[in-house]
C-alpha cells in the first residue's frame, strides 16, 4: 500500500433516485477529504444523505456525478470485483445492522473477513474483542446475541484487518454511556495509529471527540 497522506477524497458527489416520475436528489455536490490520523464526525437529520454518502464511499452504491478515491485509487465507476477488492483491503465499514452473516458464528465472520482481505489472524483481534468486552460471544451467531453486542462485534470486524479507512454508522447507538467511552477511546487509538475514521452520529459525545464535524443537510454540506 502506497503511503498517501490523503486516505479519502470525495469530489462533487451527486446521487439521484427515481420513483416513477419523482426524482430525489440525495447528494448535491458533496466533497469530503480525510487524511491519515483524522477522526471526522458527520451529523444531520434523517434523509440528509448520510447513509447514501457512506454507501458511495464504500463502493456499495454508485454516484451519478463526481467520484471517490481511496488512497489515490478510484472507487467510483469501477467493476464490482475491483470495488470489492479495494473495499476488502482498505475500508472497514460498520452499518447500523446486517454486519454479521447470520449462518456463521462471530468467530467465523472474523475468519471470512481476514480471508477476503488476505490478512493473517493476529492478537490484535483478540485485543479488540477484549476491549469491547465481547470475548464471550465469539462462538455465538447473531441471533443469539443482543443488539449492542452485535454492534460491537460489527465494529471489531470492521477494524480487524486494520484498514486505512474506518467508516462507522452510529457506532455507539445501541450502547450505554460507559461503553460509548470505551468505543471512543478505541477509535482514538485507531486514528492515532495513522488511519482515518469517518463516523455518522447523533451523539454529542462522539462529535466532541472528533477532530472536526461535518453537518449534512438535504444532500449538502453546510460547513466547509
C-alpha angles and dihedrals in degrees: 000000000000118000102249115166090207106072098173127027117177114181127193095325118194127181126180129187125198126204109175106308093338120102123199119196103211096173124025111191100317118182123185133162132187128190130202111288095024126131111194128180125206118205132182143124124278110288094026093119101259097129092043090053092051091048091052092047091052093046093244089119132028122233119229090220137013126023147251124227124191113198088340094309120118115244099174123086096005126127116281090246092055092045091048092050093050091045092050093052104036110021131066112191131192114191125191089254142354096053094131127060103238097217092057130068118244088259090050090053089054092050091051092048091052092047093052091051093043092236129138122237114261139180087259089080092052089049090052093054090046094050090048090046095233103115088119095065099057093104094042130095122230092258089060098054136067125259091253092051091048091052092051091046089051090052092050089049092051091050097040097095093041095239118196091239125042116193118190128181108205095333092180098038096110103035137085125252095265092051090046090059091051090051091049091051089051092051090048091053090048095056093040086061087065101266130119127245125198116184132183108208149158091196118111089204092058093045092050092051093051122095089232139356128225118204114210120192129170092346096309135099110240098193125046 
